[in-house]
Amino acid sequence: MLIRRSSSERNDIISRLFDISFFDKPIQREIIYRLLQGSQGARLRAIATFETKCHRTAKAVAWLRSNYEKPLRVEHLATIAGMSRSTLHHHFRALTAMSPLQFQKQLRLHAARQRMLTSELDAASAAFEVGYESPSQFNREYRRFFGRPPIRDIKALRDGKFVAITTA
């Protein structure tokens, strides 16, 4: 009764089956086929593909973290992840609760805020350094995200009027 066992027990049994050298490839394929066609087949397929898609999506997240200042082409990001655009969007949103563009925007805003605090850059310089092409667009997005314009926000942070929470 393989189906009533825990997934770790099933994985252990399956791996032990493949360790037995007298099972040649056709028999191994038959065992896999029967497992996948059984009542838990859909669940096994979901488990097997979920981890690979999460790993591929994590590659896209890592690329964005390293390259947030570059222009984002979702097609390029999908190629890095080895997925179609729609699959990447679906899995990216499941992993991060936002789209790749929203994720990049947050990374840029947090990086700009950090640079303004530590390097004493003005808002326009910080915006250009993190990849914004328009200081006015940066100011709008900054205000929307942090609740105040960059100059007032940085002044309040430096004066200790409120604590900065950075999670980028």
N, C-alpha and C positions, 0 to 999 in steps of 0.2 A: 504494500500500500504506500507507494511513493508520494501520492498526492496529499496524504494527511500529515506528512512530516513538515517540519519547518523548512524554510528556504535554505538555511545553512546546512541542514541535514541532507536535503536534496542535492545541493551543490557538492557536498562531500561524497555522496554516493555516486554521483555522475563522474566526478573526477577519479574516484577509485575504479570505476568501470573502464575508464580510458587508460588507466595504468596497466590494466591486464593486457599483456602483449598479444594474446591470441585473437583479440578482437581486431580484425582488419578494417580497413576504411568502409567497405559496404555495410558491415554490421554496425559500426559506429554511426554511420549516416541513418541507418534504419532506427536505431535507438533514439537519435535526436528527432527524427521525423515523427516517431510515435509519441514522444514527449510533447512536441509542439502541436500535434493534432489532438492530444488529450484534452480533458476538461480544464486544465490549468495552462494550456498552450498559449493563450493570449496573454496571460499574466507573465509567463516566462519570456515571451517576446518583448513585452514592455520593460521588464527588468533588464534584459540584455541590451536593448537599444537605448534605454534611458541614460545609463552611465556614459555611453559613448557620446550621446548628444550633449550631455552636461559637460563632458570634457571638452568637446569641440566648441561649445558656447563659452566655456571658461577661457579658451584660447583667444576668442574674439574680445572678451573682457580684458584680458591681459594685454592684448595689442592696443586696445583703446587707452588703457592706463599709461602705456609707454609712448603713445603717439597722439595724445589728445589735442595737441596744438596744430596738428595737420588737418587739412580739410577731410571730412568724412565722406567716403564713397561706400555706401552700404553694399554694393556689388563686390567691392574689394574685401570688405569685412566678411561677407558670406563666403568668398573664395578661401580666405584664411581659415574659416571654420569648417570648410568643406560641406557647406549646406546651400540650399537655395535661399533667396532673399526672404521669402515668406516663412520658411522653416526657421531661419535665423531669428527673424522678428518674434516668432511664437516662442521659441526656447529662450531667447534673450529676455523677453518680458517675464517669462516664468521664473527665470533665475534672478533677475535684478528688479523686477516690478516696474520697469520703464523701458522705453525703446532705446536703441543704440544712440540716437541723436540726443535724447534727453540725458542719457548717461554721460555722453561726451560734454554736454553743456554743464552738467553739475561738476564734472572734473575740472573743466576750464574755470568755472566760477570760484571753486574752492582754491585752485592754484593761484588765480589772480588775487584773491583775498589774502592768501598767505604771503605772496610776493609784496603786496602793498604794505602789509604789516612788518615784514622782516627786512625788505630791501628799501623801504620808504619810496616806492615808485608811485607816480601819479596814476590815476585810473586809466588814462589812455595808453600809457606805456605798458601797464600790466595787461591790458586788453590785447594789445598787439603781441606781447610775448607769449600769451597762451593761445593765440590763434584767431582772435577776433579780427575782422577786417574793418569793423565800424565801431568807434567808441560809443556812439549814441545807442547802437543795438546792445552793446555790452552794458551800458548804464541802465537801459530798460530791463534787461534780463537780470542784472544784479539786484535792482530794486525789487523786482517781482520775487526773486528767490530769497534774499536776505531781509527784505522788509524795509530797507532804507537805501538811499543812494550811496555809492561807494565812499565818497568823502566823509559823509556823516557817520557811516558805519565804522570806518577805520578810526575816526576820531573817538567815537564812543568806545571802541575796543581798547584803544590806547589809554583812554581816561579811566578804564575799568568800570564803565557803566553797565556793561553786561558781558557775559562769558561767551566766547566763540566756541561753537561746537563744530569740529571738522571731522567728517567721516569719509572723505574722499580717498 
